[in-house]
Amino acid sequence: MLDYVKLNNKYLVRRMTERDAELILSLCRGNSLFYEYAQAEPTLEQVLGDLRISPPGVDMQDKYYLGFFDGETLVAVMDIIDGYPNPEIAFIGFFMVDAALQGLGNGSFIIMETAEYLRSIGKTAIRLGIDSDNPQSNAFWRKNGFLTIAEVDNEGHTILLAEKKL
């Protein structure tokens, strides 16, 4: 079980719920480039689904859809699964920083502190999927130490399975 408030020392971290769906949607709508590459539009239904979905065999108590706040301002959201695909690994299913705060080091700071916390509790790696066509996402994750370990075909679209050793 993650003590998610320890994921970051700069921002207040709290678990997001369905009551936060509109706030999450607003942050997502500000990131049009991400959705352009994903060939999708952020919707309330999609946000609500993301709050509820977890990989097969994963208990919802191990899923943490988190908001990172600076005061009342939502800076970023992260969907992280503790112990997936095995107990030594954490999986980031979704991470997005407010578009107005991108390019300033906020996202890298959140990922760095998250990695430090996960290492401190015995995790050996963080994994995630990267849209192979999105140069912004590719550059961000590579800059933060994630290396491709596999390519996965997702309905004719390539997702890069990436990992950062801790």
Secondary structure, DSSP 8 states (H G I E B T S, - for coil): ---GGGG-SSSEEEE--GGGHHHHHHHHHT-HHHHHHHT----HHHHHHHHH---TT--GGGEEEEEEEETTEEEEEEEEEET-SSTTEEEEEEEEE-GGGTTTTHHHHHHHHHHHHHHHTT--EEEEEEETT-HHHHHHHHHTT-EEEEEEEETTEEEEEEEEE-
